[in-house]
C-alpha cells in the first residue's frame, strides 16, 4: 500500500511539472525484446495525462534497442493519436543498449520508458534533474532503475514494484545483500562429470555436480571454491573474483606422472617376458638397465586419426604443444635456447627428416602421413637409450614407431607402405545437404524486407527460446538488410547477457555486418568478464584496423605481442596471427605509421596465396575444418578432445578461439574448405556454433583482398562449406 501511495504522489508531481510552460519534450521508448511484458495501458495513461495538461507541444521520440530511431511529432489540442499509433505498432525486438541516447536527446524534459535491463555493466540511463524514469515491465531491473534516477537526480515511477511477486523478490534479495550466485561446469579430461564435490573453503556445506557436470552455489568475492573428485583422485582450488559469475573448471585424471614412472591401469600380457624395442631389436626390460617406455596397438584407439594423438599424454616427460606435429616433440626440458630441441622420429628403423626449433630455422618436417591404425607399437628412448645407436641426432630423445606392415611382413621387402594415411579421398560429386528451417522457407517467399520482418515477428511467438530461429533469421537478413539483421541477432545478447559464448556469437555476427560500435560494447563486456583473455585484445586491434585507425591498431598489436601492458600475458597460442597482422599492416600502411618502436623482424612481410583466419564463438565445442585439395584428397584440422585435449582447456584458460591456415600455389587448382560440427563438450548443451572466417587472397601482396564468411552450425545442419576457391 505504501508503494502505491508513493506512485500516486509521483504522478501528481509529474502533472504539476507539466503545468510549467514547456513546448518540447523527449520520449525515450525502449523497444528491446525484454519489453514484451510492458503494461502499455499504464504507460499510455501517463502520456494521456501529460498531453492533457499541456495539449500543444513538439515531441522528439527516440525508439531504441541495439540502434536508435528518431521521429518528431507535433501534438495539437491534446491529440497524440499519430504518436500513439506509432508506439502501438512497435513490436519489441533486439537488445537493450542505452549508449548513444545522451547524444540524441534534444530537450530538457525527458521521459524514459524502459525496464532497466542494461546489458553493459556499470551503464546508467542519461537521466538529468527533473527527468522521469517510468517502468511497467514485470521483469524490470529495479536496482538499475533506482541507481539511474538517483545519480541523475530524476524521479522513478516503477509500476511493477507494487506487484506481489516483485515485493517478495525485493525482500528476499535484502537477506543476502553481498552474495552472488556462482554457476559452473566441471570437466574431467574435457568431459562434464557428475558427482564432483564443491564447497567454499571454510564451510562444511558440500554440493555435488549434476549429471551434466554443472553446479551452482552462493559466494562472495574473495571466497575460494574447492573442487574434489575422490574417484579420479584429483582436486583444484578456484578463487572467486569480482568478475566471476560463471566458472569452467578443467581437471585431469587417470594418468599420474612421477619422474620416469607412468602409472596406468594394470594389464595382463599374453607373452611371458616383457620385451621392448630399443632400436637394436627387442630386449627384456630387466636386461637393458635404463628407462624405456612403450605402448602397443591395444593402447591406440580407433578414434585417434593422427599419430600425435597416440603419443600425447601417454609418456612421462614427453611434451607436445597445442597444434604441434609429432616431429616437434620435446622430452623433459629444452636443452638449448637457440639450438634444436626437437626429438628424432624413427619409423620401421628409418630415421625421418628431423624438425628444427633452432633460431631462424625453416624446417617443415611432418608426421601427418602416418596412419595410427597401422601402428604396432611406439617406444620412447631418452639419454643413453636414444644416443647409443642414433648418435647426436638422438640427443633430444627418440620416438620409435613400428608399423604393422613391418611387424607382420618380416622385412621381406616389397610390402605396400600402409603407414601412409588411407581413405582420405573426397567424392567431388558428394553434396553437403542443408535442411532449411520453416522460418527460412517462409522468409524466402518475400522480396520486401519489411514484410519478411513482419513474418519473422509472427513466427517468433512460437520460437522465442530457439537459438537457431534467430540465427536463421540473421542468415536471411545479413546481406539484404543489415539493420534488421543486427536487431535480430542482438536478441541472443538480450536473452544470454551473462554467457560469454553468446556474447562472442553476437560479436562475431555484428563484425560481419560492420556494426563496430555495438561490437566494441560487446568486446568491452567480454574483457570485463575476463580481463586476461586474449581474444578481446586481438578483436580490439581488428576493430581499429577496420575503422582505419592504423596507428592505434599497430600500437595495440605490438603491446599484445609483447605480452600485454605488463608483459605477463601468454600470447604464444596466437603469436602467428599477431605476427602476420603486424607485418601486413606495416607493409600496407607504412607511409602513415610511426614505426620507430617496431622490432626489425616485423619489417619482412609474409606472403601467401590464401590466408584463412577462423574465429569461433565457443571454445568448449568440437568441430573439424576440412581442406579438400585439387586432387580430391581431404585433410582435417580437428578441434576435438581426442585430437588435442590440452588445446581446448588452453583456449578456455587463456580466453581465445581462433586458428590460422594458409595455402600456397605449390598445388594449383580448385580447393574446397568445409566446417563440420561435432557437438559441445557438454552434450546436454545444444548451443549452435558461429564461425567468422576472414579469407585473404594474395595475402601480403599489393593486390591483397579480403572476404568475410559467416556461418553457423548446429545439430540440424552440422556440415557447411566455408568457401570454394581456385589457386
C-alpha positions as CSV (number, residue, x, y, z in Angstrom):
1,X,0.0,0.0,0.0
2,X,2.9,2.3,0.8
3,X,4.5,1.8,-2.7
4,X,1.1,2.6,-4.3
5,X,0.8,5.9,-2.4
6,X,4.3,6.9,-3.5
7,X,3.4,6.3,-7.1
8,X,0.3,8.4,-6.8
9,X,2.4,11.2,-5.4
10,X,4.9,10.9,-8.1
11,X,2.2,11.0,-10.8
12,X,0.8,14.2,-9.2
13,X,4.3,15.8,-9.2
14,X,4.7,14.8,-12.8
15,X,1.5,16.6,-13.7
16,X,2.5,19.6,-11.7
17,X,5.8,19.7,-13.5
18,X,3.8,19.8,-16.8
19,X,2.0,22.8,-15.6
20,X,5.1,24.8,-16.3
21,X,5.2,26.1,-19.9
22,X,7.1,23.5,-21.8
23,X,6.6,23.1,-25.6
24,X,9.2,20.5,-26.3
25,X,9.8,17.1,-24.7
26,X,11.7,13.9,-25.5
27,X,10.3,10.4,-25.0
28,X,12.9,7.6,-24.9
29,X,10.9,4.5,-25.7
30,X,12.6,1.1,-25.1
31,X,11.7,-1.3,-27.9
32,X,14.0,-4.2,-26.9
33,X,12.9,-7.8,-26.6
34,X,12.6,-7.7,-22.8
35,X,9.8,-5.0,-23.1
36,X,7.3,-7.7,-24.3
37,X,6.0,-7.7,-20.7
38,X,5.4,-3.9,-20.5
39,X,1.9,-2.7,-19.5
40,X,1.1,-0.5,-22.4
41,X,-2.2,0.7,-20.9
42,X,-0.5,2.1,-17.8
43,X,2.2,3.9,-19.9
44,X,-0.4,5.3,-22.2
45,X,-2.4,6.7,-19.2
46,X,0.7,8.7,-18.2
47,X,1.1,10.1,-21.7
48,X,-2.6,10.9,-21.9
49,X,-2.3,13.0,-18.7
50,X,0.9,14.7,-19.9
51,X,-0.8,15.8,-23.2
52,X,-4.0,16.7,-21.4
53,X,-2.1,19.0,-19.1
54,X,0.0,20.6,-21.9
55,X,-2.0,20.0,-25.2
56,X,0.3,21.8,-27.6
57,X,3.9,20.7,-27.8
58,X,6.6,19.1,-30.0
59,X,7.7,15.6,-29.1
60,X,11.0,14.1,-30.0
61,X,10.6,10.3,-30.0
62,X,13.7,8.1,-29.6
63,X,12.9,4.4,-30.3
64,X,15.9,2.4,-29.0
65,X,17.1,-1.2,-28.9
66,X,20.5,-2.0,-30.3
67,X,20.0,1.0,-32.6
68,X,18.2,4.4,-32.2
69,X,15.5,5.6,-34.5
70,X,14.4,9.3,-34.2
71,X,10.9,10.6,-35.0
72,X,9.2,14.0,-34.4
73,X,5.5,14.6,-33.7
74,X,3.5,17.8,-33.3
75,X,0.8,17.5,-30.6
76,X,-2.1,19.9,-31.1
77,X,-5.1,20.3,-28.8
78,X,-4.0,17.2,-26.9
79,X,-4.4,15.0,-30.0
80,X,-1.5,12.5,-29.9
81,X,-3.2,9.8,-31.9
82,X,-0.4,9.7,-34.5
83,X,2.2,9.2,-31.8
84,X,0.0,6.5,-30.1
85,X,-0.3,4.6,-33.4
86,X,3.4,4.6,-33.8
87,X,4.1,3.3,-30.3
88,X,1.4,0.7,-30.7
89,X,2.8,-0.6,-33.9
90,X,6.3,-1.2,-32.5
91,X,6.9,-4.9,-31.6
92,X,9.7,-5.3,-29.0
93,X,12.8,-6.9,-30.6
94,X,16.6,-6.8,-30.1
95,X,19.0,-5.9,-27.3
96,X,18.8,-3.1,-24.7
97,X,21.6,-0.6,-25.3
98,X,21.5,2.8,-23.8
99,X,24.7,4.1,-25.3
100,X,24.1,6.9,-27.8
101,X,20.9,8.1,-26.2
102,X,22.6,11.1,-24.4
103,X,23.9,12.4,-27.7
104,X,20.4,12.2,-29.4
105,X,18.3,13.8,-26.6
106,X,17.5,17.3,-27.8
107,X,15.2,18.6,-24.9
108,X,15.5,19.4,-21.2
109,X,12.3,17.5,-20.3
110,X,12.8,13.7,-20.9
111,X,10.6,10.7,-20.1
112,X,12.4,7.3,-20.2
113,X,10.1,4.3,-20.7
114,X,12.3,1.3,-20.0
115,X,12.7,-1.8,-17.9
116,X,16.3,-1.1,-17.0
117,X,17.6,-4.4,-18.2
118,X,21.0,-3.0,-19.2
119,X,23.4,-5.4,-20.9
120,X,26.5,-3.4,-20.3
121,X,28.0,-3.5,-16.7
122,X,28.0,-0.1,-14.9
123,X,25.9,1.6,-17.6
124,X,23.3,4.1,-16.4
125,X,20.5,6.0,-18.2
126,X,21.4,9.6,-19.1
127,X,18.9,11.0,-16.6
128,X,19.1,14.6,-15.6
129,X,17.4,16.6,-12.9
130,X,13.7,16.7,-13.4
131,X,13.6,13.8,-15.8
132,X,11.3,10.8,-15.3
133,X,12.1,7.1,-15.4
134,X,8.9,5.1,-16.0
135,X,8.8,1.3,-15.8
136,X,5.8,-1.1,-16.1
137,X,7.6,-4.3,-17.3
138,X,7.3,-7.3,-15.0
139,X,11.0,-8.3,-15.3
140,X,12.5,-4.9,-14.8
141,X,15.9,-4.3,-13.1
142,X,14.8,-2.4,-10.0
143,X,18.4,-1.8,-8.8
144,X,19.4,-0.3,-12.2
145,X,16.3,2.0,-12.4
146,X,16.8,3.3,-8.8
147,X,20.5,3.9,-9.4
148,X,19.9,5.8,-12.7
149,X,17.2,8.0,-11.1
150,X,19.4,8.7,-8.0
151,X,22.6,9.5,-9.9
152,X,20.7,11.8,-12.4
153,X,18.5,13.4,-9.7
154,X,15.5,12.2,-11.6
155,X,12.2,10.6,-10.5
156,X,11.3,6.9,-10.8
157,X,7.8,5.6,-11.4
158,X,8.0,1.8,-11.0
159,X,4.6,0.4,-11.6
160,X,5.8,-3.2,-11.4
161,X,7.1,-2.6,-7.9
162,X,3.6,-2.9,-6.4
163,X,3.1,-6.4,-7.8
164,X,3.1,-9.1,-5.1
165,X,5.8,-11.2,-6.7
166,X,8.2,-8.3,-7.0
167,X,7.6,-7.2,-3.4
168,X,8.6,-10.7,-2.3
169,X,11.7,-10.8,-4.5
170,X,12.9,-7.4,-3.2
171,X,12.6,-8.7,0.4
172,X,14.4,-11.9,-0.4
173,X,17.3,-10.0,-2.1
174,X,17.9,-8.0,1.1
175,X,18.5,-11.2,3.1
176,X,21.7,-11.9,1.1
177,X,23.0,-8.4,0.1
178,X,26.6,-9.5,-0.6
179,X,26.1,-12.9,-2.1
180,X,26.0,-13.7,-5.8
181,X,25.2,-17.0,-7.4
182,X,28.2,-18.7,-9.0
183,X,27.4,-21.3,-11.6
184,X,29.9,-23.5,-13.4
185,X,30.8,-26.8,-15.0
186,X,33.5,-29.3,-14.0
187,X,35.3,-31.2,-16.8
188,X,37.5,-34.2,-16.2
189,X,39.6,-34.9,-19.3
190,X,37.3,-32.5,-21.2
191,X,34.1,-34.4,-20.2
192,X,31.5,-32.8,-18.0
193,X,31.5,-35.0,-14.9
194,X,28.8,-35.6,-12.2
195,X,29.2,-36.3,-8.5
196,X,32.2,-33.9,-8.1
197,X,32.2,-32.3,-4.6
198,X,32.1,-28.5,-4.5
199,X,32.4,-26.4,-1.4
200,X,33.5,-23.0,-0.2
201,X,36.8,-23.2,1.8
202,X,35.9,-22.6,5.4
203,X,32.4,-24.0,5.0
204,X,31.2,-27.6,5.7
205,X,28.4,-27.4,3.2
206,X,29.1,-29.6,0.2
207,X,27.2,-29.7,-3.1
208,X,27.8,-32.0,-6.0
209,X,27.8,-31.5,-9.7
210,X,24.7,-32.8,-11.5
211,X,24.6,-35.3,-14.4
212,X,25.9,-32.6,-16.8
213,X,28.8,-31.6,-14.5
214,X,27.0,-28.3,-13.5
215,X,26.9,-26.7,-10.1
216,X,25.5,-23.6,-8.5
217,X,26.3,-22.0,-5.1
218,X,26.2,-18.6,-3.5
219,X,29.6,-16.9,-2.9
220,X,31.2,-13.5,-2.4
221,X,34.3,-12.1,-4.0
222,X,37.3,-13.3,-2.0
223,X,35.9,-16.8,-1.4
224,X,37.8,-19.8,-2.7
225,X,36.0,-22.9,-4.1
226,X,37.4,-26.4,-3.5
227,X,36.6,-28.9,-6.3
228,X,37.3,-32.5,-5.4
229,X,36.9,-35.8,-7.2
230,X,37.7,-38.8,-5.0
231,X,37.0,-41.3,-7.8
232,X,39.5,-39.6,-10.1
233,X,41.9,-38.6,-7.2
234,X,42.1,-35.0,-8.3
235,X,41.3,-31.6,-6.8
236,X,41.6,-27.9,-7.6
237,X,41.0,-24.6,-5.8
238,X,39.5,-21.7,-7.7
239,X,39.3,-18.2,-6.2
240,X,36.2,-16.1,-6.7
241,X,36.9,-12.6,-8.1
242,X,34.6,-9.6,-8.6
243,X,34.1,-10.5,-12.3
244,X,33.3,-14.2,-11.7
245,X,29.7,-15.3,-12.2
246,X,30.4,-18.5,-14.2
247,X,33.3,-20.9,-14.0
248,X,34.7,-23.7,-16.2
249,X,37.0,-26.0,-14.2
250,X,39.2,-28.5,-16.1
251,X,40.7,-31.4,-14.2
252,X,43.0,-34.3,-15.3
253,X,42.5,-37.9,-14.3
254,X,43.8,-41.5,-14.9
255,X,47.5,-40.8,-15.6
256,X,49.9,-39.8,-12.8
257,X,53.4,-38.8,-13.7
258,X,56.3,-39.4,-11.2
259,X,59.6,-38.6,-12.8
260,X,60.3,-41.5,-15.2
261,X,57.4,-43.6,-14.0
262,X,53.9,-43.6,-15.6
263,X,51.2,-45.2,-13.5
264,X,48.5,-46.7,-15.7
265,X,45.9,-49.5,-15.5
266,X,47.5,-52.9,-15.0
267,X,47.1,-55.2,-18.0
268,X,47.9,-58.9,-18.3
269,X,50.3,-59.6,-21.2
270,X,49.9,-62.5,-23.5
271,X,53.7,-63.1,-23.6
272,X,55.7,-64.5,-20.7
273,X,58.5,-61.9,-20.9
274,X,58.1,-58.1,-21.1
275,X,60.0,-57.1,-24.2
276,X,60.6,-53.6,-25.5
277,X,62.0,-52.1,-28.7
278,X,65.4,-50.5,-28.0
279,X,66.3,-49.5,-31.6
280,X,68.6,-52.6,-31.6
281,X,65.9,-55.1,-31.6
282,X,63.5,-56.5,-28.9
283,X,65.0,-56.9,-25.4
284,X,63.8,-57.6,-21.9
285,X,63.2,-54.5,-19.7
286,X,65.1,-56.3,-16.9
287,X,68.2,-56.7,-19.1
288,X,68.7,-53.3,-20.7
289,X,69.3,-51.3,-17.4
290,X,67.7,-48.0,-18.4
291,X,64.2,-46.5,-18.6
292,X,62.2,-47.3,-21.7
293,X,58.5,-46.5,-22.2
294,X,56.4,-48.3,-24.8
295,X,52.8,-48.7,-25.9
296,X,51.3,-51.1,-28.4
297,X,48.3,-51.2,-30.8
298,X,45.9,-52.0,-28.0
299,X,46.7,-48.6,-26.5
300,X,45.8,-46.8,-29.8
301,X,42.1,-46.3,-30.1
302,X,40.2,-46.1,-33.4
303,X,39.2,-42.5,-32.7
304,X,42.8,-41.4,-32.9
305,X,43.3,-40.2,-36.5
306,X,46.7,-38.5,-36.1
307,X,49.8,-40.2,-34.7
308,X,50.4,-37.3,-32.3
309,X,47.2,-38.2,-30.5
310,X,48.6,-41.6,-29.8
311,X,51.6,-40.1,-28.1
312,X,50.0,-37.1,-26.3
313,X,49.8,-37.8,-22.6
314,X,51.0,-41.4,-22.8
315,X,54.6,-41.0,-21.8
316,X,56.2,-39.1,-18.9
317,X,58.3,-36.1,-19.8
318,X,57.1,-36.2,-23.5
319,X,55.6,-32.8,-24.4
320,X,53.7,-31.6,-27.4
321,X,52.2,-28.1,-27.6
322,X,48.8,-27.2,-29.0
323,X,48.7,-27.8,-32.7
324,X,52.3,-29.2,-32.9
325,X,53.3,-32.1,-35.1
326,X,54.9,-35.2,-33.6
327,X,58.2,-34.1,-35.2
328,X,58.1,-31.1,-32.8
329,X,58.1,-33.3,-29.7
330,X,60.4,-32.4,-26.7
331,X,61.4,-34.6,-23.9
332,X,61.8,-33.1,-20.4
333,X,63.2,-29.5,-20.6
334,X,64.6,-27.7,-23.6
335,X,68.4,-28.4,-23.7
336,X,69.3,-25.2,-25.6
337,X,67.9,-21.7,-26.1
338,X,68.9,-21.1,-29.7
339,X,69.6,-24.7,-30.9
340,X,67.3,-27.6,-31.8
341,X,65.2,-29.1,-29.0
342,X,63.0,-31.5,-31.1
343,X,63.3,-35.2,-30.9
344,X,64.0,-37.7,-33.7
345,X,61.2,-39.9,-35.2
346,X,62.2,-43.3,-36.5
347,X,59.7,-45.4,-38.5
348,X,60.4,-49.1,-39.1
349,X,64.1,-48.4,-38.4
350,X,64.4,-45.5,-40.8
351,X,65.1,-42.0,-39.2
352,X,62.7,-39.4,-40.6
353,X,63.6,-35.8,-41.5
354,X,64.1,-34.1,-38.2
355,X,62.2,-30.9,-37.4
356,X,64.3,-28.0,-36.1
357,X,63.5,-25.4,-33.4
358,X,66.7,-23.5,-33.9
359,X,66.6,-19.8,-34.3
360,X,65.9,-18.9,-37.9
361,X,65.2,-22.5,-39.0
362,X,62.7,-23.1,-41.8
363,X,62.3,-26.9,-41.4
364,X,58.9,-28.3,-42.4
365,X,59.2,-31.9,-41.4
366,X,55.8,-33.6,-40.6
367,X,54.5,-36.9,-39.4
368,X,50.9,-36.5,-40.5
369,X,51.2,-39.2,-43.2
370,X,51.4,-41.9,-40.5
371,X,48.2,-43.8,-40.1
372,X,47.6,-44.8,-36.4
373,X,45.6,-47.8,-37.5
374,X,48.7,-49.4,-38.9
375,X,50.9,-48.8,-35.9
376,X,52.0,-51.9,-34.0
377,X,53.9,-50.1,-31.2
378,X,55.5,-46.9,-30.1
379,X,58.6,-46.6,-27.9
380,X,60.3,-43.6,-26.3
381,X,64.0,-43.6,-25.8
382,X,66.0,-41.0,-23.8
383,X,69.6,-40.4,-22.7
384,X,71.9,-43.4,-23.5
385,X,69.0,-45.4,-24.9
386,X,68.5,-42.7,-27.5
387,X,72.1,-42.0,-28.4
388,X,73.7,-45.4,-28.4
389,X,72.6,-46.0,-32.0
390,X,71.5,-42.7,-33.4
391,X,74.4,-40.5,-32.1
392,X,73.9,-36.8,-31.8
393,X,70.6,-37.0,-33.8
394,X,69.2,-38.7,-30.8
395,X,70.4,-36.1,-28.2
396,X,66.9,-34.8,-27.7
397,X,65.3,-38.3,-27.5
398,X,63.9,-40.7,-30.0
399,X,60.4,-42.0,-30.7
400,X,60.4,-45.4,-32.4
401,X,57.3,-46.3,-34.4
402,X,56.9,-49.9,-35.7
403,X,54.1,-50.4,-38.2
404,X,52.1,-53.5,-38.5
405,X,53.4,-53.8,-42.1
406,X,56.9,-54.2,-40.9
407,X,55.9,-56.2,-37.9
408,X,53.9,-58.8,-39.8
409,X,55.8,-58.6,-43.1
410,X,59.0,-59.9,-41.6
411,X,61.1,-57.4,-43.5
412,X,60.9,-59.3,-46.8
413,X,60.6,-56.2,-48.8
414,X,58.1,-55.2,-51.5
415,X,55.4,-54.7,-49.0
416,X,52.9,-51.8,-49.5
417,X,53.5,-49.0,-47.1
418,X,50.2,-48.7,-45.3
419,X,51.6,-46.3,-42.7
420,X,50.5,-43.6,-45.1
421,X,47.1,-42.0,-44.5
422,X,44.3,-44.1,-46.0
423,X,40.7,-43.4,-47.1
424,X,41.0,-39.6,-47.3
425,X,39.6,-39.5,-50.8
426,X,36.9,-36.8,-51.2
427,X,34.0,-37.6,-53.5
428,X,33.6,-34.4,-55.7
429,X,30.0,-35.4,-56.5
430,X,29.0,-35.5,-52.8
431,X,26.8,-32.7,-51.9
432,X,26.5,-31.1,-48.5
433,X,22.8,-31.3,-47.7
434,X,21.4,-28.2,-45.9
435,X,18.0,-28.7,-44.3
436,X,16.1,-25.4,-44.4
437,X,14.0,-24.4,-41.4
438,X,10.4,-23.4,-41.6
439,X,11.5,-19.8,-40.9
440,X,14.0,-19.8,-43.8
441,X,11.4,-21.2,-46.2
442,X,8.8,-18.6,-45.1
443,X,11.2,-15.7,-45.4
444,X,12.5,-16.7,-48.8
445,X,8.9,-16.1,-50.1
446,X,9.4,-12.4,-49.6
447,X,11.4,-9.8,-51.6
448,X,10.1,-6.9,-49.4
449,X,12.2,-6.9,-46.2
450,X,9.6,-5.1,-44.1
451,X,7.1,-7.9,-44.9
452,X,9.7,-10.5,-44.3
453,X,10.5,-8.9,-40.9
454,X,6.8,-9.0,-40.1
455,X,6.7,-12.7,-40.8
456,X,9.7,-13.2,-38.6
457,X,7.9,-11.4,-35.7
458,X,4.8,-13.5,-36.2
459,X,6.8,-16.8,-36.1
460,X,8.9,-15.6,-33.2
461,X,5.8,-16.0,-30.9
462,X,6.4,-19.8,-31.3
463,X,10.2,-19.8,-31.2
464,X,11.2,-17.3,-28.5
465,X,13.7,-19.7,-26.9
466,X,15.0,-21.3,-30.1
467,X,18.6,-20.1,-30.8
468,X,18.6,-21.4,-34.3
469,X,15.5,-19.4,-35.1
470,X,17.4,-16.1,-34.6
471,X,20.4,-17.4,-36.4
472,X,18.3,-18.5,-39.4
473,X,16.7,-15.0,-39.5
474,X,20.1,-13.4,-39.3
475,X,21.4,-15.5,-42.1
476,X,18.5,-14.4,-44.2
477,X,18.7,-10.7,-43.5
478,X,22.5,-10.2,-43.2
479,X,23.2,-9.4,-46.8
480,X,19.8,-7.9,-47.5
481,X,19.1,-5.5,-44.6
482,X,21.9,-5.2,-42.1
483,X,19.9,-3.0,-39.7
484,X,17.3,-5.7,-39.3
485,X,20.0,-8.4,-39.1
486,X,21.6,-6.6,-36.2
487,X,18.3,-6.3,-34.3
488,X,17.5,-9.9,-34.8
489,X,20.9,-11.3,-33.7
490,X,21.0,-9.0,-30.7
491,X,18.1,-10.9,-29.2
492,X,20.6,-13.6,-28.3
493,X,22.6,-11.0,-26.4
494,X,19.4,-9.8,-24.6
495,X,18.5,-13.3,-23.6
496,X,22.0,-14.5,-22.6
497,X,23.8,-11.4,-21.4
498,X,25.7,-13.4,-18.7
499,X,27.1,-16.1,-21.1
500,X,30.4,-15.4,-22.7
501,X,29.9,-17.8,-25.6
502,X,26.7,-15.9,-26.6
503,X,28.4,-12.6,-26.3
504,X,31.1,-13.9,-28.7
505,X,28.5,-15.3,-31.0
506,X,26.7,-11.9,-31.3
507,X,30.0,-10.0,-31.5
508,X,31.2,-12.2,-34.4
509,X,27.9,-11.7,-36.2
510,X,27.9,-7.9,-35.8
511,X,31.5,-7.8,-37.0
512,X,30.3,-9.4,-40.2
513,X,27.7,-6.6,-40.5
514,X,30.3,-3.9,-39.8
515,X,28.4,-2.7,-36.7
516,X,31.6,-1.7,-34.9
517,X,30.0,0.4,-32.2
518,X,28.0,-2.5,-30.9
519,X,30.9,-4.9,-31.3
520,X,33.0,-2.5,-29.2
521,X,30.4,-2.6,-26.4
522,X,30.3,-6.4,-26.5
523,X,34.1,-6.7,-26.6
524,X,34.4,-4.4,-23.6
525,X,31.9,-6.7,-21.8
526,X,34.0,-9.8,-22.7
527,X,37.1,-8.1,-21.5
528,X,35.4,-7.1,-18.2
529,X,34.2,-10.6,-17.7
530,X,37.8,-12.0,-18.1
531,X,40.4,-9.2,-18.1
532,X,43.3,-11.6,-19.1
533,X,41.5,-13.1,-22.1
534,X,43.5,-12.8,-25.3
535,X,40.6,-12.6,-27.8
536,X,39.2,-9.3,-26.8
537,X,42.6,-7.6,-27.1
538,X,43.0,-9.1,-30.6
539,X,39.5,-8.1,-31.6
540,X,40.2,-4.5,-30.4
541,X,43.1,-4.3,-32.8
542,X,41.0,-5.8,-35.7
543,X,38.2,-3.2,-35.0
544,X,40.8,-0.4,-35.2
545,X,42.0,-1.8,-38.5
546,X,38.5,-2.0,-39.9
547,X,37.9,1.6,-38.9
548,X,41.2,2.8,-40.4
549,X,42.7,3.7,-37.1
550,X,46.1,2.2,-38.2
551,X,48.4,3.7,-35.6
552,X,46.1,2.6,-32.8
553,X,45.9,-0.9,-34.3
554,X,49.7,-1.0,-34.6
555,X,50.3,0.0,-31.0
556,X,47.7,-2.5,-29.8
557,X,49.2,-5.3,-31.7
558,X,52.7,-4.6,-30.5
559,X,51.6,-4.3,-26.9
560,X,49.8,-7.7,-27.2
561,X,52.7,-9.3,-29.0
562,X,54.9,-8.2,-26.0
563,X,52.6,-9.9,-23.5
564,X,50.2,-7.0,-22.8
565,X,50.8,-3.8,-20.8
566,X,52.7,-5.7,-18.1
567,X,54.3,-8.3,-20.3
568,X,52.6,-11.1,-18.3
569,X,50.1,-12.5,-20.9
570,X,50.7,-15.8,-22.5
571,X,50.3,-14.9,-26.2
572,X,52.1,-17.8,-27.9
573,X,48.9,-19.6,-29.0
574,X,48.0,-16.6,-31.2
575,X,51.5,-15.4,-32.0
576,X,51.3,-16.4,-35.6
577,X,48.2,-14.3,-36.1
578,X,49.7,-11.4,-34.3
579,X,52.9,-11.6,-36.4
580,X,51.0,-11.7,-39.7
581,X,48.7,-8.8,-38.7
582,X,51.7,-6.7,-37.7
583,X,53.8,-7.4,-40.7
584,X,50.9,-6.9,-43.1
585,X,49.8,-3.7,-41.5
586,X,53.4,-2.2,-41.7
587,X,53.7,-3.4,-45.4
588,X,50.3,-1.9,-46.4
589,X,50.3,1.3,-44.4
590,X,54.0,2.1,-43.6
591,X,53.7,5.6,-45.0
592,X,51.1,6.7,-42.4
593,X,52.6,4.9,-39.4
594,X,55.1,5.8,-36.7
595,X,57.3,2.6,-36.8
596,X,60.2,3.9,-34.7
597,X,59.4,1.4,-31.9
598,X,58.8,-1.6,-34.2
599,X,61.2,-4.5,-34.0
600,X,63.2,-5.4,-37.1
601,X,61.7,-8.8,-37.8
602,X,58.3,-7.3,-38.4
603,X,59.5,-5.4,-41.5
604,X,59.7,-8.6,-43.5
605,X,56.2,-9.3,-44.7
606,X,54.7,-12.8,-45.0
607,X,53.2,-13.6,-48.4
608,X,50.9,-16.4,-49.4
609,X,48.2,-17.2,-52.0
610,X,45.5,-17.6,-49.4
611,X,45.3,-16.9,-45.7
612,X,42.3,-18.2,-43.7
613,X,41.7,-16.9,-40.2
614,X,38.9,-18.7,-38.4
615,X,37.3,-17.4,-35.2
616,X,34.6,-19.2,-33.4
617,X,32.1,-18.4,-30.7
618,X,32.6,-21.2,-28.1
619,X,35.9,-22.8,-27.2
620,X,34.1,-25.7,-25.4
621,X,32.9,-27.2,-28.7
622,X,34.2,-29.8,-31.1
623,X,34.4,-29.4,-34.9
624,X,36.6,-30.0,-37.9
625,X,37.9,-27.8,-40.6
626,X,38.2,-29.9,-43.7
627,X,40.5,-28.9,-46.6
628,X,39.9,-30.6,-50.0
629,X,42.8,-30.2,-52.5
630,X,42.6,-30.2,-56.3
631,X,43.3,-34.0,-56.3
632,X,40.2,-34.5,-54.2
633,X,42.2,-35.6,-51.1
634,X,41.0,-34.1,-47.9
635,X,42.8,-33.2,-44.6
636,X,41.1,-32.4,-41.4
637,X,42.2,-29.9,-38.7
638,X,40.4,-31.2,-35.6
639,X,39.2,-29.1,-32.7
640,X,38.4,-32.1,-30.5
641,X,39.4,-33.6,-27.2
642,X,40.5,-36.8,-29.0
643,X,42.9,-34.8,-31.2
644,X,44.2,-32.5,-28.6
645,X,42.6,-32.3,-25.1
646,X,45.0,-29.7,-23.9
647,X,44.1,-27.3,-26.7
648,X,40.5,-26.8,-25.6
649,X,41.5,-26.4,-22.0
650,X,44.1,-23.9,-23.0
651,X,41.6,-21.9,-25.1
652,X,39.2,-21.7,-22.1
653,X,42.0,-20.8,-19.7
654,X,43.7,-18.1,-21.9
655,X,40.5,-16.8,-23.5
656,X,40.9,-17.3,-27.2
657,X,39.1,-19.2,-30.0
658,X,40.9,-18.8,-33.3
659,X,43.3,-20.5,-35.7
660,X,45.4,-19.7,-38.8
661,X,45.6,-21.6,-42.1
662,X,47.4,-20.9,-45.3
663,X,47.5,-22.2,-48.9
664,X,50.3,-21.7,-51.4
665,X,50.5,-22.3,-55.1
666,X,52.6,-25.5,-55.0
667,X,49.3,-27.4,-55.6
668,X,47.2,-25.3,-58.0
669,X,43.6,-25.9,-58.9
670,X,40.2,-25.9,-57.1
671,X,40.2,-26.1,-53.3
672,X,37.2,-26.5,-51.1
673,X,37.1,-25.8,-47.4
674,X,34.3,-27.1,-45.2
675,X,33.4,-27.0,-41.5
676,X,31.9,-30.0,-39.6
677,X,30.3,-29.5,-36.2
678,X,30.7,-32.5,-33.8
679,X,28.9,-31.1,-30.8
680,X,29.6,-29.3,-27.5
681,X,31.8,-30.8,-24.7
682,X,28.6,-30.7,-22.6
683,X,26.4,-33.0,-24.7
684,X,23.3,-31.6,-23.0
685,X,24.1,-28.1,-24.4
686,X,22.6,-27.6,-27.8
687,X,24.1,-24.1,-28.3
688,X,24.9,-23.6,-32.0
689,X,28.5,-22.7,-33.1
690,X,29.2,-19.5,-35.1
691,X,32.3,-19.2,-37.3
692,X,33.6,-15.9,-38.7
693,X,36.2,-16.6,-41.4
694,X,38.5,-14.0,-42.8
695,X,39.6,-15.2,-46.3
696,X,42.6,-13.2,-47.7
697,X,43.6,-13.7,-51.3
698,X,47.2,-12.8,-52.3
699,X,47.9,-12.1,-48.7
700,X,50.9,-9.8,-48.2
701,X,50.9,-8.6,-51.8
702,X,49.7,-5.1,-53.1
703,X,46.8,-6.9,-54.7
704,X,45.6,-8.4,-51.4
705,X,41.8,-8.8,-51.0
706,X,39.7,-9.9,-48.0
707,X,36.3,-11.6,-47.8
708,X,34.3,-12.3,-44.6
709,X,32.4,-15.5,-44.4
710,X,29.8,-16.1,-41.6
711,X,28.1,-19.4,-40.9
712,X,26.6,-21.2,-38.1
713,X,26.5,-24.9,-37.4
714,X,24.1,-27.0,-35.2
715,X,22.7,-30.5,-34.9
716,X,20.3,-29.8,-37.8
717,X,23.0,-28.7,-40.2
718,X,26.3,-29.8,-38.8
719,X,28.4,-29.5,-42.0
720,X,28.6,-26.5,-44.3
721,X,31.0,-25.1,-46.9
722,X,33.2,-22.2,-45.8
723,X,34.5,-21.3,-49.3
724,X,35.4,-22.8,-52.6
725,X,38.3,-21.1,-54.4
726,X,40.9,-21.5,-57.2
727,X,44.6,-21.2,-56.6
